[in-house]
């Protein structure tokens, strides 16, 4: 094959950079800008009919306009004020005001922190659903007792209502089958609305029938998973009925002269109200079946307030006994739940009066909202003290209380007393399991509301109880929870490690797997919450011990994921250590860390990067002008990296770190050290295997090697030649290694690498290089365009070109024609960008490559057209006119 001489094109990088920059367009103030806020102005036009004047236009921003009719909404208009003076309406308003006050009073009994039933109701309906078919019994009675019966005599009216009630007991029933859940809910809502309509139309007996009918539905547990939602829907109707009855009786106590006070007594109620109230209770007592009789009476139980001060408390034991007659346990439990919900205050008072109420008290603390319990913590502690120890252990009650206090805060004035009262009981426990189960809960309360002194006392007490007979070995889960709660509340690790008993507490974790998990929790919290780098010796010593514990757990059986996690945590700690301007102390820390964490490769990689960064920070501090001391220091950093890199296992990790560390050495004017790094990288290339493991999968390594070599070539441009070695000695060594490397048979990576080498050599032949390192003289300064240097450079270029052309010749086979076309066009573009096409032989070579790319119809026509357009555009440049002739010699061929 003919030898083609190489002639590099002279490049003016500054001019090329200027020509590639976007054109700057001046923007005057006030012109449109995409980031400028848009202001919308509303224009209002008004016409003025004046003599000798035309319509005038005024522009103003939008403003709110006062609507003269809007005053009716707040009741300040004259008609509303006049209507308010009417007595019936005023009385209705007074009644509504009283009802609102009563609602507030009901809420104040349990406190605003008590979870409203409406919130719980929605959760239950969303949680307990079903896809099974449901059934419902509907009463299809006669239409007696409508509003028209109001004209009958009183005796006739009473007799008619009793007949209606009997008609319900014996009347016809219609059972609706195969209802979906939504159909069932719709039917219940219809019954609820029918109840309200019947009440509004003065059909009280019909309303009672509906309530009885709905109560009966609670005895059906055939679709058990839907029963909680059914309970919620039915009790909504019962609540509505109870409220309607109460409001009716309350309205009878209001006359034109006065309204019942907020906290009225039975003496304030008139005889009519009392008689009506008794009438309702008598009607309900005549209901034959137990379940509807219980539920309906419980729904209006508060009406006893009109009859007797102790009426509710007297009825409560009787209703409780009635529940015992319900055979189905599920129905029985929900009946008790409704009674508790309807009479919460009375149930709490009854709980206090019982002699041994520990189990009930524990149920209350487990079921009620934490805010409700926390607000009344001292009351609950008082009740716990009065409990009998034999029935239910007190420490379990304190544990339930502690669980609530971990979720909600008690009054600030009670916090210390609460802790003292609880810990008096906890610390007296002899059984280690009972003790640790309680202590684990109350540690969070202590951490949340107190200082490190109280936390230290609690930890000391735990150590005291759990150390004898090595009791801690049976309680690792609880001890781990204690550690997690402590570090969750102490984000300042200088305070955490100043807690005297914290490290002795860690010593109780004797089992290696548990100890490592605890250490991981500590390091995870440190990485998450430590905002600023630290040099606190207390923190460093403690966390070095923690990291060393994690590192020493690594063995041959440790999974890669576990190693990755441990490395991540240790690296997070290393990144957060900073001694400020004391760089020597920082390097000493990295040296110590290398000796401690030598089994985790990602940690060693992080240490190398950290030391390189330390060297660059030193350079930045000295502004590139090293003193004797800083020069020795950066050489020590470079030596650290050079010693550490060979201990790594990953081949590409070592290659990239050699390159990176060599760049750092070069930036700090450590030229001989930089050469050592680059030589080590070159000597390592033959060891690159054909396949490498990437995320658990074996992949070809050639693409990764190509990427590394391209980065390497970019660095070699600015590396000065060693005075004792030949011209471009590093490039020659690298080319020899590339030539001897065993490449895949069907691979073109070697030729792509040679093409990159050609780019490098072309850049090296320029009078001034594209980039430099401050205070490092590259070959452009050392040789100054010397002819011998350029001749050596061109010889290397010719050698590389010969290798490329030889490879293109071997691709003249049917199965490789597409590869030949692609590589030929790539080589053509390289010559176009870097070669001097005024040379005839090089010009002819480019024409031959153009024809080669199109010879077998494998080239992309669109790419060829764009390339030719680019050549024609470049030919218009003053120093590129020779490309005009070249463009005429480059025909475009179609595939046909």
Protein Blocks (a to p, Z undefined) as FASTA:
>chain_A
ZZdddddddddfklmmmmmpccdddddehiacfklccddddddddddddehiacdddddd
ddddddfklmmmnopafklmmmmmpmklmmmmmmmmmmmmmmmmmmmmnopkbccfklmm
mmmmmmmgcfbdcdddddfbdfehiaklmmpcfklmmmmmmmmmmmmmmmccdddehiaf
klmmmmmmmmmmmmmmmmmnopaklmmmmmmmmmmmmmpckbmmlmmmmmmmmmmmmmmm
mmmmmmmmmmmmpcfkbccdfbdcfklpcfklmmmmmmmmmmmmmpmblklmmmmmmmmm
mmmmmmomklmmmmmmmmmmmmmmpmblklmmmmmmmmmmmmmmlmmmmmmmpmblmlmm
mmmmmmmcfklmmmmmmmmmmmmmmpcfklpcfklmmmmmmmmmmmpccdfklmmmmmmm
mmmmmmmpmblklmmmmmmmmmmmmmmmmcfklmmmmmmmmmmmmmggplmmmmmmmmmm
mmmmmmmmmmblklmmmpmklmmmmmmmmblklmmmmmmmmmmmmmmmmmbdcfbfklmm
mmmmmmmmmmmmpcfklcfklmmmmmmmmmmmmmmgcehjalmlmmmmmmmmmmmmmmbm
klmmmmmmmmmmmmmmmmmmnnopacfklmmmmmmmmmmmmmmmmmpmblklmmmmmmmm
mmmmmmnopaklmmmmmmmmmmmmmmpcfbdceehiacdfklmmmmmmmmmmmmmmmmcc
dfkbcehklmmmmmmmmmmpccdfkbcklmmmmmmmmmmmmmmmpmbdfbdcehiacfkl
mnnopaklmmmmmmmmmmmmmmmmmmmmmmmcfklmmmmmmmmmmmmmmmmmmmcfkbmk
lmmmmmmmmmmmmmnopacfklmmmmmmmmmmmmmpmklmmmmmmmmmmccddfZZ
